[in-house]
Amino acid sequence: MSYKILLHRRVVKFLKRLDESTRSRVLDSLRELDKFPNVRLDIVKIAGEKNIYRIRIGDLRILMKVYDVEKIIVIVKIDRRKRSYRGLRHL
């Protein structure tokens, strides 16, 4: 069974501000996530966090919460690398 992908509203807002080629790369990566954990993306679990992972796409980081029992992935934040991990405890 595949995972359901949900986007936080701040993620949707950030995607609208991206240029078309970057947005396309991000959306292609998000589409591939429904096969989690068997995907060909640069995904790493965030140390010290229970169910938060990150995907690296160039200078961007996608932070996501994975709920295995419900088969849901919530994309909670997309941002540039230097700002992406700020406020991580509040996600």
N, C-alpha and C positions, 0 to 999 in steps of 0.2 A: 504494500500500500504506500502511496506517495504522501509526502508531507504537504500540508496546506500552508501557503506563504501569506502572511499578513504584513502590511506596511503601516507604520506609525504615521500620523499626519505630518510630523516634522520631516520625515523621510520623503514624503510626496512633495512637500514644499521645496526641499533641497534638490530633488530631481528636476523640478521645473526650472531651476536656476542654472543647471548644467548645460553645456553646449551639446549639440546633437550627437556627436561621435562618442563623447564620454558617457552620455545618458544611454546610448545604445549598448556600450560595453557593460555598463552596470546592469541594465535590464536583461541582457543575455545571461549574465552570471546569476541573477535572481531566478530566471526561468529554469536554470540547471539545478537549483537547490531542491526541487521537489523529489530528487533522487537521494537526498541526504541519508546517510553519510557517504555513499558511494559516488562522489562527484570528483571532477578533475579541477578543483579550484584550490587556491592557497588558503585553506581554512585552518585556524589554530584556536584551541581553547584558551581563553584568557585565564592566566594563573590567579588563583585565589577567588575566583568567581564560580558559582555553582553550575550555571547552565548558559553562560555567555561565551560566544565564539566571535571571531573576526575573520573577515575575508579581505584580502589585499588585492586591490586593482590599481596598479600604478601608485599614485600618490594618495588615492582614496582608501578609506577603511570603512567597511560595512560591519556594524556590530549587530548581532542577532541573539535572541534568546531561543533556545530549543526546548520544546516540551515533547519528550519522546513518547510518553503514554498517550497523549492526545494527538500525536503526529502533526504538531503545529510549529512553525518557525515564525517568530515575530521579528521583523527588521526594525530595530529600535533607533538606529542612528546611522547616518552616512555623513562623513566629513573628511576633510583633508587630514593627513597623518598627524600633524602637529596639534590639531584641536580635537581629534577623535576620541581620545581617552579621558578628556576632562569630564568630570561629573559622572564617571562610570558607576559609582556606588548608588546613584539615584535612578538608574535605568530600571 
